[in-house]
């Protein structure tokens, strides 16, 4: 841990097609009032192309990846176990 970590801010949200209007409003506000921060929006894989077209100018839009794994936790129902790829590149 000899390397210093640089502090940064970002807005991270997620939505599907039904909640895209709310995500769009949130992201437009972030662009307007906080243009210096990175913005990320995670969406279902099967809606990725459509939502990238709608939100791609406002945020980095990528698929939310769902999987089942005992490594996440034994007490969490399988349907609720989620993994998201790293936000930083």
Secondary structure, DSSP 8 states (H G I E B T S, - for coil): --S------EEEEE--GGGHHHHHHHHHHHHHH-TTSEEEEEEEGGGHHHHHHHHTTTSEEEEEEE---TTT-TTS-GGG-EE---S--
